[in-house]
Amino acid sequence: MGRCTIDHTLEDVQQKLSEQSAFMSRELVIEVGDSLVEGGDQEFLNEVFHLLKKYDLADDKERKERDQKLKELIK
């Protein structure tokens, strides 16, 4: 994924999570959501947003890679 120069707000990321939650495991949605409640710096918000962006269009392999990256980010 390429780097984007747009800074995404907490609300942007929460909205994107809501939009993509039907395509994700319930456990991962909760973990990502909990990490957003705790906040995060701008880089964190941008990375989470871009991992969620077009998640529904990704194939199984890509989703697994994104899931792993999300899990690493929220630890």
mmCIF file of the N, C-alpha and C atoms, coordinates in Angstrom:
data_MODEL
# 
_entry.id   MODEL 
# 
loop_
_atom_site.group_PDB 
_atom_site.id 
_atom_site.type_symbol 
_atom_site.label_atom_id 
_atom_site.label_alt_id 
_atom_site.label_comp_id 
_atom_site.label_asym_id 
_atom_site.label_entity_id 
_atom_site.label_seq_id 
_atom_site.pdbx_PDB_ins_code 
_atom_site.Cartn_x 
_atom_site.Cartn_y 
_atom_site.Cartn_z 
_atom_site.occupancy 
_atom_site.B_iso_or_equiv 
_atom_site.pdbx_formal_charge 
_atom_site.auth_seq_id 
_atom_site.auth_comp_id 
_atom_site.auth_asym_id 
_atom_site.auth_atom_id 
_atom_site.pdbx_PDB_model_num 
ATOM 1   N N  . MET A 1 1  ? 0.833   -1.181  0.000  1.00 0.00 ? 1  MET A N  1 
ATOM 2   C CA . MET A 1 1  ? 0.000   0.000   0.000  1.00 0.00 ? 1  MET A CA 1 
ATOM 3   C C  . MET A 1 1  ? 0.876   1.242   0.000  1.00 0.00 ? 1  MET A C  1 
ATOM 4   N N  . GLY A 1 2  ? 0.492   2.198   -0.787 1.00 0.00 ? 2  GLY A N  1 
ATOM 5   C CA . GLY A 1 2  ? 1.244   3.439   -0.849 1.00 0.00 ? 2  GLY A CA 1 
ATOM 6   C C  . GLY A 1 2  ? 0.943   4.325   0.338  1.00 0.00 ? 2  GLY A C  1 
ATOM 7   N N  . ARG A 1 3  ? 1.810   5.264   0.546  1.00 0.00 ? 3  ARG A N  1 
ATOM 8   C CA . ARG A 1 3  ? 1.629   6.215   1.633  1.00 0.00 ? 3  ARG A CA 1 
ATOM 9   C C  . ARG A 1 3  ? 0.710   7.345   1.196  1.00 0.00 ? 3  ARG A C  1 
ATOM 10  N N  . CYS A 1 4  ? -0.172  7.734   2.068  1.00 0.00 ? 4  CYS A N  1 
ATOM 11  C CA . CYS A 1 4  ? -1.101  8.822   1.811  1.00 0.00 ? 4  CYS A CA 1 
ATOM 12  C C  . CYS A 1 4  ? -0.678  10.008  2.671  1.00 0.00 ? 4  CYS A C  1 
ATOM 13  N N  . THR A 1 5  ? -0.853  11.182  2.142  1.00 0.00 ? 5  THR A N  1 
ATOM 14  C CA . THR A 1 5  ? -0.456  12.377  2.885  1.00 0.00 ? 5  THR A CA 1 
ATOM 15  C C  . THR A 1 5  ? -1.607  12.979  3.673  1.00 0.00 ? 5  THR A C  1 
ATOM 16  N N  . ILE A 1 6  ? -2.786  12.363  3.606  1.00 0.00 ? 6  ILE A N  1 
ATOM 17  C CA . ILE A 1 6  ? -3.950  12.874  4.326  1.00 0.00 ? 6  ILE A CA 1 
ATOM 18  C C  . ILE A 1 6  ? -3.926  12.353  5.763  1.00 0.00 ? 6  ILE A C  1 
ATOM 19  N N  . ASP A 1 7  ? -4.108  13.257  6.719  1.00 0.00 ? 7  ASP A N  1 
ATOM 20  C CA . ASP A 1 7  ? -4.236  12.843  8.113  1.00 0.00 ? 7  ASP A CA 1 
ATOM 21  C C  . ASP A 1 7  ? -5.700  12.543  8.395  1.00 0.00 ? 7  ASP A C  1 
ATOM 22  N N  . HIS A 1 8  ? -5.945  11.364  8.929  1.00 0.00 ? 8  HIS A N  1 
ATOM 23  C CA . HIS A 1 8  ? -7.311  10.926  9.215  1.00 0.00 ? 8  HIS A CA 1 
ATOM 24  C C  . HIS A 1 8  ? -7.618  11.141  10.693 1.00 0.00 ? 8  HIS A C  1 
ATOM 25  N N  . THR A 1 9  ? -8.808  11.637  10.952 1.00 0.00 ? 9  THR A N  1 
ATOM 26  C CA . THR A 1 9  ? -9.228  11.887  12.330 1.00 0.00 ? 9  THR A CA 1 
ATOM 27  C C  . THR A 1 9  ? -9.658  10.580  12.988 1.00 0.00 ? 9  THR A C  1 
ATOM 28  N N  . LEU A 1 10 ? -9.767  10.620  14.294 1.00 0.00 ? 10 LEU A N  1 
ATOM 29  C CA . LEU A 1 10 ? -10.281 9.473   15.041 1.00 0.00 ? 10 LEU A CA 1 
ATOM 30  C C  . LEU A 1 10 ? -11.667 9.100   14.513 1.00 0.00 ? 10 LEU A C  1 
ATOM 31  N N  . GLU A 1 11 ? -12.482 10.097  14.238 1.00 0.00 ? 11 GLU A N  1 
ATOM 32  C CA . GLU A 1 11 ? -13.834 9.850   13.732 1.00 0.00 ? 11 GLU A CA 1 
ATOM 33  C C  . GLU A 1 11 ? -13.800 9.170   12.359 1.00 0.00 ? 11 GLU A C  1 
ATOM 34  N N  . ASP A 1 12 ? -12.861 9.576   11.498 1.00 0.00 ? 12 ASP A N  1 
ATOM 35  C CA . ASP A 1 12 ? -12.698 8.932   10.184 1.00 0.00 ? 12 ASP A CA 1 
ATOM 36  C C  . ASP A 1 12 ? -12.396 7.443   10.359 1.00 0.00 ? 12 ASP A C  1 
ATOM 37  N N  . VAL A 1 13 ? -11.484 7.152   11.262 1.00 0.00 ? 13 VAL A N  1 
ATOM 38  C CA . VAL A 1 13 ? -11.062 5.769   11.464 1.00 0.00 ? 13 VAL A CA 1 
ATOM 39  C C  . VAL A 1 13 ? -12.199 4.952   12.080 1.00 0.00 ? 13 VAL A C  1 
ATOM 40  N N  . GLN A 1 14 ? -12.915 5.522   13.031 1.00 0.00 ? 14 GLN A N  1 
ATOM 41  C CA . GLN A 1 14 ? -14.047 4.814   13.634 1.00 0.00 ? 14 GLN A CA 1 
ATOM 42  C C  . GLN A 1 14 ? -15.127 4.535   12.593 1.00 0.00 ? 14 GLN A C  1 
ATOM 43  N N  . GLN A 1 15 ? -15.385 5.500   11.715 1.00 0.00 ? 15 GLN A N  1 
ATOM 44  C CA . GLN A 1 15 ? -16.376 5.315   10.655 1.00 0.00 ? 15 GLN A CA 1 
ATOM 45  C C  . GLN A 1 15 ? -15.941 4.215   9.696  1.00 0.00 ? 15 GLN A C  1 
ATOM 46  N N  . LYS A 1 16 ? -14.677 4.209   9.332  1.00 0.00 ? 16 LYS A N  1 
ATOM 47  C CA . LYS A 1 16 ? -14.163 3.185   8.411  1.00 0.00 ? 16 LYS A CA 1 
ATOM 48  C C  . LYS A 1 16 ? -14.258 1.802   9.058  1.00 0.00 ? 16 LYS A C  1 
ATOM 49  N N  . LEU A 1 17 ? -13.953 1.706   10.339 1.00 0.00 ? 17 LEU A N  1 
ATOM 50  C CA . LEU A 1 17 ? -14.087 0.438   11.056 1.00 0.00 ? 17 LEU A CA 1 
ATOM 51  C C  . LEU A 1 17 ? -15.538 -0.029  11.042 1.00 0.00 ? 17 LEU A C  1 
ATOM 52  N N  . SER A 1 18 ? -16.446 0.879   11.266 1.00 0.00 ? 18 SER A N  1 
ATOM 53  C CA . SER A 1 18 ? -17.871 0.551   11.244 1.00 0.00 ? 18 SER A CA 1 
ATOM 54  C C  . SER A 1 18 ? -18.293 0.029   9.874  1.00 0.00 ? 18 SER A C  1 
ATOM 55  N N  . GLU A 1 19 ? -17.821 0.683   8.820  1.00 0.00 ? 19 GLU A N  1 
ATOM 56  C CA . GLU A 1 19 ? -18.163 0.278   7.452  1.00 0.00 ? 19 GLU A CA 1 
ATOM 57  C C  . GLU A 1 19 ? -17.621 -1.105  7.110  1.00 0.00 ? 19 GLU A C  1 
ATOM 58  N N  . GLN A 1 20 ? -16.454 -1.436  7.617  1.00 0.00 ? 20 GLN A N  1 
ATOM 59  C CA . GLN A 1 20 ? -15.787 -2.682  7.234  1.00 0.00 ? 20 GLN A CA 1 
ATOM 60  C C  . GLN A 1 20 ? -16.024 -3.826  8.225  1.00 0.00 ? 20 GLN A C  1 
ATOM 61  N N  . SER A 1 21 ? -16.665 -3.549  9.335  1.00 0.00 ? 21 SER A N  1 
ATOM 62  C CA . SER A 1 21 ? -16.802 -4.549  10.405 1.00 0.00 ? 21 SER A CA 1 
ATOM 63  C C  . SER A 1 21 ? -17.537 -5.813  9.966  1.00 0.00 ? 21 SER A C  1 
ATOM 64  N N  . ALA A 1 22 ? -18.441 -5.705  9.007  1.00 0.00 ? 22 ALA A N  1 
ATOM 65  C CA . ALA A 1 22 ? -19.168 -6.888  8.540  1.00 0.00 ? 22 ALA A CA 1 
ATOM 66  C C  . ALA A 1 22 ? -18.252 -7.889  7.839  1.00 0.00 ? 22 ALA A C  1 
ATOM 67  N N  . PHE A 1 23 ? -17.085 -7.434  7.412  1.00 0.00 ? 23 PHE A N  1 
ATOM 68  C CA . PHE A 1 23 ? -16.155 -8.277  6.659  1.00 0.00 ? 23 PHE A CA 1 
ATOM 69  C C  . PHE A 1 23 ? -15.000 -8.781  7.526  1.00 0.00 ? 23 PHE A C  1 
ATOM 70  N N  . MET A 1 24 ? -15.002 -8.390  8.801  1.00 0.00 ? 24 MET A N  1 
ATOM 71  C CA . MET A 1 24 ? -13.905 -8.716  9.719  1.00 0.00 ? 24 MET A CA 1 
ATOM 72  C C  . MET A 1 24 ? -14.406 -9.623  10.831 1.00 0.00 ? 24 MET A C  1 
ATOM 73  N N  . SER A 1 25 ? -13.469 -10.300 11.490 1.00 0.00 ? 25 SER A N  1 
ATOM 74  C CA . SER A 1 25 ? -13.859 -11.114 12.639 1.00 0.00 ? 25 SER A CA 1 
ATOM 75  C C  . SER A 1 25 ? -14.326 -10.187 13.763 1.00 0.00 ? 25 SER A C  1 
ATOM 76  N N  . ARG A 1 26 ? -15.307 -10.652 14.498 1.00 0.00 ? 26 ARG A N  1 
ATOM 77  C CA . ARG A 1 26 ? -15.854 -9.862  15.610 1.00 0.00 ? 26 ARG A CA 1 
ATOM 78  C C  . ARG A 1 26 ? -14.747 -9.489  16.603 1.00 0.00 ? 26 ARG A C  1 
ATOM 79  N N  . GLU A 1 27 ? -13.878 -10.448 16.889 1.00 0.00 ? 27 GLU A N  1 
ATOM 80  C CA . GLU A 1 27 ? -12.783 -10.242 17.844 1.00 0.00 ? 27 GLU A CA 1 
ATOM 81  C C  . GLU A 1 27 ? -11.870 -9.096  17.388 1.00 0.00 ? 27 GLU A C  1 
ATOM 82  N N  . LEU A 1 28 ? -11.518 -9.088  16.113 1.00 0.00 ? 28 LEU A N  1 
ATOM 83  C CA . LEU A 1 28 ? -10.629 -8.048  15.602 1.00 0.00 ? 28 LEU A CA 1 
ATOM 84  C C  . LEU A 1 28 ? -11.319 -6.680  15.618 1.00 0.00 ? 28 LEU A C  1 
ATOM 85  N N  . VAL A 1 29 ? -12.596 -6.650  15.282 1.00 0.00 ? 29 VAL A N  1 
ATOM 86  C CA . VAL A 1 29 ? -13.345 -5.387  15.316 1.00 0.00 ? 29 VAL A CA 1 
ATOM 87  C C  . VAL A 1 29 ? -13.321 -4.807  16.730 1.00 0.00 ? 29 VAL A C  1 
ATOM 88  N N  . ILE A 1 30 ? -13.547 -5.653  17.723 1.00 0.00 ? 30 ILE A N  1 
ATOM 89  C CA . ILE A 1 30 ? -13.546 -5.201  19.123 1.00 0.00 ? 30 ILE A CA 1 
ATOM 90  C C  . ILE A 1 30 ? -12.159 -4.710  19.519 1.00 0.00 ? 30 ILE A C  1 
ATOM 91  N N  . GLU A 1 31 ? -11.126 -5.468  19.166 1.00 0.00 ? 31 GLU A N  1 
ATOM 92  C CA . GLU A 1 31 ? -9.754  -5.079  19.532 1.00 0.00 ? 31 GLU A CA 1 
ATOM 93  C C  . GLU A 1 31 ? -9.362  -3.746  18.888 1.00 0.00 ? 31 GLU A C  1 
ATOM 94  N N  . VAL A 1 32 ? -9.663  -3.588  17.610 1.00 0.00 ? 32 VAL A N  1 
ATOM 95  C CA . VAL A 1 32 ? -9.338  -2.333  16.931 1.00 0.00 ? 32 VAL A CA 1 
ATOM 96  C C  . VAL A 1 32 ? -10.159 -1.197  17.530 1.00 0.00 ? 32 VAL A C  1 
ATOM 97  N N  . GLY A 1 33 ? -11.436 -1.435  17.754 1.00 0.00 ? 33 GLY A N  1 
ATOM 98  C CA . GLY A 1 33 ? -12.295 -0.415  18.358 1.00 0.00 ? 33 GLY A CA 1 
ATOM 99  C C  . GLY A 1 33 ? -11.802 0.014   19.718 1.00 0.00 ? 33 GLY A C  1 
ATOM 100 N N  . ASP A 1 34 ? -11.380 -0.941  20.531 1.00 0.00 ? 34 ASP A N  1 
ATOM 101 C CA . ASP A 1 34 ? -10.849 -0.627  21.863 1.00 0.00 ? 34 ASP A CA 1 
ATOM 102 C C  . ASP A 1 34 ? -9.576  0.201   21.762 1.00 0.00 ? 34 ASP A C  1 
ATOM 103 N N  . SER A 1 35 ? -8.751  -0.090  20.782 1.00 0.00 ? 35 SER A N  1 
ATOM 104 C CA . SER A 1 35 ? -7.510  0.672   20.629 1.00 0.00 ? 35 SER A CA 1 
ATOM 105 C C  . SER A 1 35 ? -7.806  2.104   20.200 1.00 0.00 ? 35 SER A C  1 
ATOM 106 N N  . LEU A 1 36 ? -8.890  2.308   19.503 1.00 0.00 ? 36 LEU A N  1 
ATOM 107 C CA . LEU A 1 36 ? -9.266  3.656   19.069 1.00 0.00 ? 36 LEU A CA 1 
ATOM 108 C C  . LEU A 1 36 ? -9.839  4.467   20.214 1.00 0.00 ? 36 LEU A C  1 
ATOM 109 N N  . VAL A 1 37 ? -10.500 3.818   21.136 1.00 0.00 ? 37 VAL A N  1 
ATOM 110 C CA . VAL A 1 37 ? -11.027 4.510   22.311 1.00 0.00 ? 37 VAL A CA 1 
ATOM 111 C C  . VAL A 1 37 ? -9.869  5.078   23.132 1.00 0.00 ? 37 VAL A C  1 
ATOM 112 N N  . GLU A 1 38 ? -8.791  4.308   23.193 1.00 0.00 ? 38 GLU A N  1 
ATOM 113 C CA . GLU A 1 38 ? -7.619  4.740   23.951 1.00 0.00 ? 38 GLU A CA 1 
ATOM 114 C C  . GLU A 1 38 ? -6.868  5.852   23.227 1.00 0.00 ? 38 GLU A C  1 
ATOM 115 N N  . GLY A 1 39 ? -7.221  6.064   21.970 1.00 0.00 ? 39 GLY A N  1 
ATOM 116 C CA . GLY A 1 39 ? -6.557  7.107   21.196 1.00 0.00 ? 39 GLY A CA 1 
ATOM 117 C C  . GLY A 1 39 ? -5.285  6.592   20.555 1.00 0.00 ? 39 GLY A C  1 
ATOM 118 N N  . GLY A 1 40 ? -4.585  7.469   19.956 1.00 0.00 ? 40 GLY A N  1 
ATOM 119 C CA . GLY A 1 40 ? -3.354  7.105   19.294 1.00 0.00 ? 40 GLY A CA 1 
ATOM 120 C C  . GLY A 1 40 ? -2.814  8.314   18.569 1.00 0.00 ? 40 GLY A C  1 
ATOM 121 N N  . ASP A 1 41 ? -1.561  8.245   18.216 1.00 0.00 ? 41 ASP A N  1 
ATOM 122 C CA . ASP A 1 41 ? -0.984  9.377   17.496 1.00 0.00 ? 41 ASP A CA 1 
ATOM 123 C C  . ASP A 1 41 ? -1.457  9.360   16.046 1.00 0.00 ? 41 ASP A C  1 
ATOM 124 N N  . GLN A 1 42 ? -1.120  10.406  15.319 1.00 0.00 ? 42 GLN A N  1 
ATOM 125 C CA . GLN A 1 42 ? -1.598  10.567  13.945 1.00 0.00 ? 42 GLN A CA 1 
ATOM 126 C C  . GLN A 1 42 ? -1.127  9.443   13.036 1.00 0.00 ? 42 GLN A C  1 
ATOM 127 N N  . GLU A 1 43 ? 0.101   9.008   13.206 1.00 0.00 ? 43 GLU A N  1 
ATOM 128 C CA . GLU A 1 43 ? 0.627   7.911   12.383 1.00 0.00 ? 43 GLU A CA 1 
ATOM 129 C C  . GLU A 1 43 ? -0.185  6.636   12.607 1.00 0.00 ? 43 GLU A C  1 
ATOM 130 N N  . PHE A 1 44 ? -0.518  6.351   13.856 1.00 0.00 ? 44 PHE A N  1 
ATOM 131 C CA . PHE A 1 44 ? -1.332  5.182   14.199 1.00 0.00 ? 44 PHE A CA 1 
ATOM 132 C C  . PHE A 1 44 ? -2.690  5.258   13.506 1.00 0.00 ? 44 PHE A C  1 
ATOM 133 N N  . LEU A 1 45 ? -3.347  6.416   13.627 1.00 0.00 ? 45 LEU A N  1 
ATOM 134 C CA . LEU A 1 45 ? -4.668  6.583   13.012 1.00 0.00 ? 45 LEU A CA 1 
ATOM 135 C C  . LEU A 1 45 ? -4.595  6.397   11.499 1.00 0.00 ? 45 LEU A C  1 
ATOM 136 N N  . ASN A 1 46 ? -3.597  6.971   10.878 1.00 0.00 ? 46 ASN A N  1 
ATOM 137 C CA . ASN A 1 46 ? -3.453  6.851   9.426  1.00 0.00 ? 46 ASN A CA 1 
ATOM 138 C C  . ASN A 1 46 ? -3.215  5.404   9.006  1.00 0.00 ? 46 ASN A C  1 
ATOM 139 N N  . GLU A 1 47 ? -2.364  4.691   9.734  1.00 0.00 ? 47 GLU A N  1 
ATOM 140 C CA . GLU A 1 47 ? -2.075  3.299   9.384  1.00 0.00 ? 47 GLU A CA 1 
ATOM 141 C C  . GLU A 1 47 ? -3.312  2.423   9.526  1.00 0.00 ? 47 GLU A C  1 
ATOM 142 N N  . VAL A 1 48 ? -4.043  2.590   10.620 1.00 0.00 ? 48 VAL A N  1 
ATOM 143 C CA . VAL A 1 48 ? -5.260  1.797   10.819 1.00 0.00 ? 48 VAL A CA 1 
ATOM 144 C C  . VAL A 1 48 ? -6.265  2.109   9.712  1.00 0.00 ? 48 VAL A C  1 
ATOM 145 N N  . PHE A 1 49 ? -6.440  3.383   9.396  1.00 0.00 ? 49 PHE A N  1 
ATOM 146 C CA . PHE A 1 49 ? -7.386  3.768   8.345  1.00 0.00 ? 49 PHE A CA 1 
ATOM 147 C C  . PHE A 1 49 ? -7.040  3.068   7.028  1.00 0.00 ? 49 PHE A C  1 
ATOM 148 N N  . HIS A 1 50 ? -5.781  3.084   6.652  1.00 0.00 ? 50 HIS A N  1 
ATOM 149 C CA . HIS A 1 50 ? -5.398  2.514   5.367  1.00 0.00 ? 50 HIS A CA 1 
ATOM 150 C C  . HIS A 1 50 ? -5.452  0.994   5.344  1.00 0.00 ? 50 HIS A C  1 
ATOM 151 N N  . LEU A 1 51 ? -5.296  0.353   6.485  1.00 0.00 ? 51 LEU A N  1 
ATOM 152 C CA . LEU A 1 51 ? -5.484  -1.096  6.547  1.00 0.00 ? 51 LEU A CA 1 
ATOM 153 C C  . LEU A 1 51 ? -6.966  -1.456  6.419  1.00 0.00 ? 51 LEU A C  1 
ATOM 154 N N  . LEU A 1 52 ? -7.832  -0.571  6.892  1.00 0.00 ? 52 LEU A N  1 
ATOM 155 C CA . LEU A 1 52 ? -9.271  -0.808  6.800  1.00 0.00 ? 52 LEU A CA 1 
ATOM 156 C C  . LEU A 1 52 ? -9.841  -0.418  5.435  1.00 0.00 ? 52 LEU A C  1 
ATOM 157 N N  . LYS A 1 53 ? -9.193  0.535   4.772  1.00 0.00 ? 53 LYS A N  1 
ATOM 158 C CA . LYS A 1 53 ? -9.683  1.047   3.497  1.00 0.00 ? 53 LYS A CA 1 
ATOM 159 C C  . LYS A 1 53 ? -9.756  -0.084  2.465  1.00 0.00 ? 53 LYS A C  1 
ATOM 160 N N  . LYS A 1 54 ? -10.917 -0.233  1.858  1.00 0.00 ? 54 LYS A N  1 
ATOM 161 C CA . LYS A 1 54 ? -11.181 -1.256  0.835  1.00 0.00 ? 54 LYS A CA 1 
ATOM 162 C C  . LYS A 1 54 ? -10.929 -2.679  1.343  1.00 0.00 ? 54 LYS A C  1 
ATOM 163 N N  . TYR A 1 55 ? -11.048 -2.879  2.651  1.00 0.00 ? 55 TYR A N  1 
ATOM 164 C CA . TYR A 1 55 ? -10.896 -4.213  3.243  1.00 0.00 ? 55 TYR A CA 1 
ATOM 165 C C  . TYR A 1 55 ? -11.881 -5.181  2.606  1.00 0.00 ? 55 TYR A C  1 
ATOM 166 N N  . ASP A 1 56 ? -13.090 -4.707  2.359  1.00 0.00 ? 56 ASP A N  1 
ATOM 167 C CA . ASP A 1 56 ? -14.130 -5.556  1.786  1.00 0.00 ? 56 ASP A CA 1 
ATOM 168 C C  . ASP A 1 56 ? -13.789 -6.045  0.378  1.00 0.00 ? 56 ASP A C  1 
ATOM 169 N N  . LEU A 1 57 ? -12.930 -5.345  -0.319 1.00 0.00 ? 57 LEU A N  1 
ATOM 170 C CA . LEU A 1 57 ? -12.556 -5.721  -1.685 1.00 0.00 ? 57 LEU A CA 1 
ATOM 171 C C  . LEU A 1 57 ? -11.313 -6.609  -1.745 1.00 0.00 ? 57 LEU A C  1 
ATOM 172 N N  . ALA A 1 58 ? -10.638 -6.767  -0.620 1.00 0.00 ? 58 ALA A N  1 
ATOM 173 C CA . ALA A 1 58 ? -9.408  -7.558  -0.578 1.00 0.00 ? 58 ALA A CA 1 
ATOM 174 C C  . ALA A 1 58 ? -9.721  -9.057  -0.631 1.00 0.00 ? 58 ALA A C  1 
ATOM 175 N N  . ASP A 1 59 ? -8.806  -9.821  -1.241 1.00 0.00 ? 59 ASP A N  1 
ATOM 176 C CA . ASP A 1 59 ? -8.979  -11.272 -1.251 1.00 0.00 ? 59 ASP A CA 1 
ATOM 177 C C  . ASP A 1 59 ? -8.564  -11.832 0.116  1.00 0.00 ? 59 ASP A C  1 
ATOM 178 N N  . ASP A 1 60 ? -8.785  -13.128 0.306  1.00 0.00 ? 60 ASP A N  1 
ATOM 179 C CA . ASP A 1 60 ? -8.520  -13.743 1.613  1.00 0.00 ? 60 ASP A CA 1 
ATOM 180 C C  . ASP A 1 60 ? -7.075  -13.555 2.062  1.00 0.00 ? 60 ASP A C  1 
ATOM 181 N N  . LYS A 1 61 ? -6.137  -13.722 1.146  1.00 0.00 ? 61 LYS A N  1 
ATOM 182 C CA . LYS A 1 61 ? -4.718  -13.583 1.497  1.00 0.00 ? 61 LYS A CA 1 
ATOM 183 C C  . LYS A 1 61 ? -4.431  -12.156 1.979  1.00 0.00 ? 61 LYS A C  1 
ATOM 184 N N  . GLU A 1 62 ? -4.935  -11.188 1.253  1.00 0.00 ? 62 GLU A N  1 
ATOM 185 C CA . GLU A 1 62 ? -4.727  -9.780  1.611  1.00 0.00 ? 62 GLU A CA 1 
ATOM 186 C C  . GLU A 1 62 ? -5.387  -9.456  2.948  1.00 0.00 ? 62 GLU A C  1 
ATOM 187 N N  . ARG A 1 63 ? -6.567  -9.997  3.190  1.00 0.00 ? 63 ARG A N  1 
ATOM 188 C CA . ARG A 1 63 ? -7.253  -9.751  4.469  1.00 0.00 ? 63 ARG A CA 1 
ATOM 189 C C  . ARG A 1 63 ? -6.440  -10.315 5.637  1.00 0.00 ? 63 ARG A C  1 
ATOM 190 N N  . LYS A 1 64 ? -5.887  -11.499 5.456  1.00 0.00 ? 64 LYS A N  1 
ATOM 191 C CA . LYS A 1 64 ? -5.076  -12.097 6.519  1.00 0.00 ? 64 LYS A CA 1 
ATOM 192 C C  . LYS A 1 64 ? -3.848  -11.240 6.812  1.00 0.00 ? 64 LYS A C  1 
ATOM 193 N N  . GLU A 1 65 ? -3.221  -10.712 5.753  1.00 0.00 ? 65 GLU A N  1 
ATOM 194 C CA . GLU A 1 65 ? -2.062  -9.838  5.940  1.00 0.00 ? 65 GLU A CA 1 
ATOM 195 C C  . GLU A 1 65 ? -2.474  -8.555  6.680  1.00 0.00 ? 65 GLU A C  1 
ATOM 196 N N  . ARG A 1 66 ? -3.601  -7.997  6.297  1.00 0.00 ? 66 ARG A N  1 
ATOM 197 C CA . ARG A 1 66 ? -4.079  -6.783  6.959  1.00 0.00 ? 66 ARG A CA 1 
ATOM 198 C C  . ARG A 1 66 ? -4.446  -7.065  8.415  1.00 0.00 ? 66 ARG A C  1 
ATOM 199 N N  . ASP A 1 67 ? -5.090  -8.206  8.651  1.00 0.00 ? 67 ASP A N  1 
ATOM 200 C CA . ASP A 1 67 ? -5.441  -8.587  10.019 1.00 0.00 ? 67 ASP A CA 1 
ATOM 201 C C  . ASP A 1 67 ? -4.192  -8.654  10.889 1.00 0.00 ? 67 ASP A C  1 
ATOM 202 N N  . GLN A 1 68 ? -3.148  -9.284  10.356 1.00 0.00 ? 68 GLN A N  1 
ATOM 203 C CA . GLN A 1 68 ? -1.902  -9.415  11.108 1.00 0.00 ? 68 GLN A CA 1 
ATOM 204 C C  . GLN A 1 68 ? -1.302  -8.046  11.395 1.00 0.00 ? 68 GLN A C  1 
ATOM 205 N N  . LYS A 1 69 ? -1.278  -7.174  10.418 1.00 0.00 ? 69 LYS A N  1 
ATOM 206 C CA . LYS A 1 69 ? -0.733  -5.824  10.611 1.00 0.00 ? 69 LYS A CA 1 
ATOM 207 C C  . LYS A 1 69 ? -1.553  -5.047  11.635 1.00 0.00 ? 69 LYS A C  1 
ATOM 208 N N  . LEU A 1 70 ? -2.874  -5.193  11.586 1.00 0.00 ? 70 LEU A N  1 
ATOM 209 C CA . LEU A 1 70 ? -3.725  -4.520  12.572 1.00 0.00 ? 70 LEU A CA 1 
ATOM 210 C C  . LEU A 1 70 ? -3.412  -5.026  13.980 1.00 0.00 ? 70 LEU A C  1 
ATOM 211 N N  . LYS A 1 71 ? -3.278  -6.340  14.132 1.00 0.00 ? 71 LYS A N  1 
ATOM 212 C CA . LYS A 1 71 ? -2.984  -6.928  15.435 1.00 0.00 ? 71 LYS A CA 1 
ATOM 213 C C  . LYS A 1 71 ? -1.642  -6.414  15.974 1.00 0.00 ? 71 LYS A C  1 
ATOM 214 N N  . GLU A 1 72 ? -0.650  -6.303  15.093 1.00 0.00 ? 72 GLU A N  1 
ATOM 215 C CA . GLU A 1 72 ? 0.647   -5.786  15.511 1.00 0.00 ? 72 GLU A CA 1 
ATOM 216 C C  . GLU A 1 72 ? 0.556   -4.325  15.947 1.00 0.00 ? 72 GLU A C  1 
ATOM 217 N N  . LEU A 1 73 ? -0.250  -3.540  15.250 1.00 0.00 ? 73 LEU A N  1 
ATOM 218 C CA . LEU A 1 73 ? -0.399  -2.125  15.573 1.00 0.00 ? 73 LEU A CA 1 
ATOM 219 C C  . LEU A 1 73 ? -1.062  -1.902  16.933 1.00 0.00 ? 73 LEU A C  1 
ATOM 220 N N  . ILE A 1 74 ? -2.027  -2.750  17.262 1.00 0.00 ? 74 ILE A N  1 
ATOM 221 C CA . ILE A 1 74 ? -2.822  -2.484  18.472 1.00 0.00 ? 74 ILE A CA 1 
ATOM 222 C C  . ILE A 1 74 ? -2.264  -3.137  19.724 1.00 0.00 ? 74 ILE A C  1 
ATOM 223 N N  . LYS A 1 75 ? -1.160  -3.844  19.593 1.00 0.00 ? 75 LYS A N  1 
ATOM 224 C CA . LYS A 1 75 ? -0.538  -4.464  20.779 1.00 0.00 ? 75 LYS A CA 1 
ATOM 225 C C  . LYS A 1 75 ? 0.152   -3.445  21.622 1.00 0.00 ? 75 LYS A C  1 
# 
